[in-house]
C-alpha cells in the first residue's frame, strides 16, 4: 500500500478547515504529527478483518433506563416563591444576544 504523506499546504488547509490559526513555524511539527497519525491509521487498515463482526461495545449492553413512573410535580406557586424571576409559569432570564462584530 502506498504511504500517505501530507504536504505543508495540506497542513495549512486542514488548519483552515479546522478554524485553527497556525504559524509557519508550527507547520513542520504539525506535519510530522499528522503524518504519524496517517501512518498509524494505514497500519490499522492492513489488519485482516474479513469475517469479523462489527462491535459497538466490548461488553454486552442492555437497556439501563428505568420505567417512567408518574409522580406529583411541584406546583407553580411553590416554584415562583424561590425563583429569582418567574412570570406566567415561566422562568425569566436575561436576554443574551451574540454579536458577530
C-alpha positions as CSV (number, residue, x, y, z in Angstrom):
1,X,0.0,0.0,0.0
2,X,1.3,3.5,-0.9
3,X,2.4,5.5,2.1
4,X,0.3,8.7,2.6
5,X,2.1,11.9,3.3
6,X,0.8,15.4,3.8
7,X,2.5,18.5,2.3
8,X,2.9,21.9,4.1
9,X,-0.1,23.1,2.0
10,X,-2.2,20.2,3.2
11,X,-1.4,21.0,6.8
12,X,-2.3,24.7,6.3
13,X,-5.6,23.6,4.5
14,X,-6.5,21.3,7.4
15,X,-5.8,24.1,9.9
16,X,-8.0,26.5,7.8
17,X,-10.8,23.9,7.7
18,X,-10.5,23.4,11.4
19,X,-10.6,27.2,12.0
20,X,-7.2,27.0,13.7
21,X,-4.6,29.7,13.2
22,X,-1.1,28.3,12.9
23,X,2.2,30.0,12.3
24,X,4.8,29.0,9.6
25,X,7.0,27.7,12.5
26,X,4.3,25.3,13.6
27,X,3.7,23.7,10.2
28,X,6.7,21.2,10.3
29,X,5.7,20.0,13.7
30,X,2.1,19.6,12.8
31,X,3.0,18.0,9.5
32,X,5.1,15.4,11.3
33,X,2.3,14.7,13.9
34,X,-0.4,14.4,11.2
35,X,1.8,12.1,9.1
36,X,2.4,10.0,12.1
37,X,-1.4,9.6,12.6
38,X,-1.9,8.7,9.0
39,X,0.9,6.1,9.2
40,X,-0.9,4.6,12.3
41,X,-4.3,4.5,10.5
42,X,-2.7,3.0,7.5
43,X,-1.2,0.3,9.7
44,X,-4.6,-0.4,11.2
45,X,-6.1,-0.7,7.8
46,X,-3.8,-3.5,7.0
47,X,-5.2,-5.7,9.8
48,X,-7.3,-8.5,8.2
49,X,-10.9,-8.0,9.4
50,X,-12.8,-10.1,6.8
51,X,-15.5,-12.1,8.6
52,X,-15.1,-10.2,11.9
53,X,-18.5,-9.0,13.2
54,X,-18.7,-5.2,13.9
55,X,-18.6,-4.4,17.6
56,X,-20.1,-1.3,19.1
57,X,-19.1,-2.2,22.7
58,X,-16.7,-4.7,24.1
59,X,-19.3,-5.7,26.8
60,X,-22.9,-6.7,26.2
61,X,-25.1,-3.6,26.5
62,X,-28.6,-3.8,27.9
63,X,-31.3,-1.1,28.4
64,X,-30.4,0.7,31.6
65,X,-33.3,3.0,31.5
66,X,-35.9,2.8,34.2
67,X,-39.6,2.7,33.6
68,X,-41.4,6.0,33.5
69,X,-43.2,6.5,36.8
70,X,-45.8,9.2,37.1
71,X,-45.1,11.4,40.1
72,X,-46.6,14.5,41.5
73,X,-44.7,17.7,40.4
74,X,-44.1,20.9,42.2
75,X,-46.9,23.5,41.9
76,X,-46.1,26.7,40.0
77,X,-46.8,28.8,43.1
78,X,-44.1,26.9,45.1
79,X,-41.5,27.4,42.3
80,X,-42.5,31.1,41.9
81,X,-41.6,31.7,45.6
82,X,-38.0,30.5,45.2
83,X,-37.3,31.6,41.6
84,X,-35.4,34.9,41.1
85,X,-37.7,35.9,38.2
86,X,-40.9,33.9,37.4
87,X,-43.8,35.2,35.4
88,X,-46.8,33.4,33.7
89,X,-45.4,30.0,34.7
90,X,-42.0,30.6,33.1
91,X,-38.6,31.3,34.4
92,X,-37.3,34.6,33.1
93,X,-33.6,35.0,32.3
94,X,-31.6,37.9,30.9
95,X,-31.6,38.2,27.1
96,X,-28.3,37.1,25.6
97,X,-27.6,38.3,22.0
98,X,-24.4,37.2,20.4
99,X,-22.9,39.8,18.1
100,X,-20.8,38.9,15.0
101,X,-18.8,42.0,15.2
